[in-house]
């Protein structure tokens, strides 16, 4: 495999409303908005050295021909979950729940230790809060 330098990793999520989703990630989870664009709507945010981009669903791009990204239609069948490692899963859960963030369930302690829970973003993507063992 060829070696190459990587400066940052991230993901692009298709969303119904870029502005609303960017505000949710910024205001609820603490992401920093790095850039936003209008045509087509697109935003880039950062947290802990990772980049999260939000693209308005349905737009094709010249550099990805034949691919139009779409937000999840069925929240029970997702292809991806965003993982945020936190120092205190239960405390973070309580704070976010009090701020109106929707969760699937209360924090769970798996047999290998630590804790985790899953928040739901405005488009139905799961955001796992994970406290390592």
C-alpha positions in Angstrom: 0.0 0.0 0.0 1.3 3.5 -0.9 2.0 5.8 2.0 0.5 9.2 2.1 0.2 12.0 4.6 -3.2 12.6 6.1 -3.9 15.8 7.9 -7.4 15.2 9.2 -10.2 12.6 8.9 -13.9 13.3 8.7 -17.3 12.4 7.1 -20.0 14.0 5.0 -23.6 13.5 6.0 -26.5 14.2 3.7 -29.1 16.3 5.6 -32.5 17.8 4.8 -31.7 21.3 6.2 -28.0 22.2 6.4 -28.5 25.3 8.5 -30.6 23.5 11.1 -28.3 20.5 11.3 -25.2 22.8 11.5 -26.8 24.7 14.4 -27.7 21.4 16.1 -24.1 20.1 15.9 -22.7 23.5 16.9 -25.1 24.4 19.7 -25.8 20.9 21.2 -22.5 19.0 20.7 -20.0 21.8 20.6 -18.7 21.5 17.0 -17.1 24.6 15.6 -18.5 25.9 12.3 -15.6 26.3 9.9 -17.4 27.2 6.7 -20.8 27.3 5.1 -21.9 27.7 1.5 -25.3 28.5 -0.2 -25.3 26.9 -3.6 -25.7 24.0 -3.0 -26.1 24.3 0.8 -23.1 22.8 2.6 -21.3 23.3 5.9 -18.1 22.1 7.5 -17.7 21.8 11.2 -14.9 20.5 13.4 -14.5 18.9 16.8 -11.5 17.2 18.4 -9.5 17.3 15.2 -12.2 15.6 13.1 -14.2 17.3 10.4 -17.9 16.8 9.8 -19.4 18.1 6.6 -23.2 18.5 6.0 -24.4 18.4 2.4 -28.0 19.2 1.5 -29.4 15.9 0.2 -30.2 15.3 -3.4 -27.5 17.3 -5.0 -25.1 15.6 -7.4 -21.6 16.8 -7.9 -19.3 16.7 -10.9 -16.6 14.9 -8.9 -19.0 12.1 -7.8 -21.1 11.4 -10.9 -24.2 9.4 -10.5 -24.3 9.7 -6.8 -26.8 11.9 -5.0 -26.6 11.7 -1.2 -29.7 11.2 0.9 -30.5 11.5 4.5 -31.9 8.4 6.2 -35.4 7.5 5.3 -35.8 4.9 8.0 -34.2 5.7 11.4 -34.3 2.0 12.2 -31.9 1.1 9.3 -28.9 3.3 9.3 -25.6 2.9 7.5 -23.4 5.0 9.7 -23.2 6.4 13.3 -21.0 9.2 14.4 -19.0 8.4 17.6 -17.9 11.0 20.1 -15.6 9.8 22.9 -16.4 11.6 26.2 -15.0 11.4 29.7 -18.3 11.1 31.4 -21.1 9.5 29.4 -23.8 9.7 32.0 -23.0 13.4 32.8 -22.9 14.3 29.1 -26.2 12.4 28.6 -27.9 14.3 31.4 -26.7 17.7 30.2 -27.7 17.0 26.6 -31.1 15.5 27.5 -31.8 18.6 29.6 -31.0 20.7 26.6 -33.6 18.8 24.5 -31.4 16.3 22.7 -33.3 13.1 21.9 -31.8 9.7 22.9 -32.7 6.1 22.1 -32.1 5.0 25.7 -30.3 5.9 28.9 -26.5 5.2 29.1 -25.6 1.5 29.0 -22.6 -0.2 30.6 -21.3 -3.0 28.4 -19.5 -6.0 29.9 -16.1 -4.7 28.8 -16.5 -1.5 30.8 -17.2 2.1 30.1 -20.5 3.4 29.1 -22.4 4.5 25.9 -25.6 5.9 24.7 -27.0 7.1 21.4 -28.4 10.5 20.6 -30.4 11.2 17.5 -29.6 14.2 15.2 -32.3 16.2 13.3 -32.1 13.8 10.3 -32.1 10.6 12.3 -28.4 9.8 12.3 -27.1 8.2 15.5 -24.5 10.0 17.5 -22.9 7.6 20.0 -21.4 9.1 23.2 -18.8 6.6 24.3 -16.9 6.6 27.6 -14.0 4.2 27.2 -13.4 1.5 29.8 
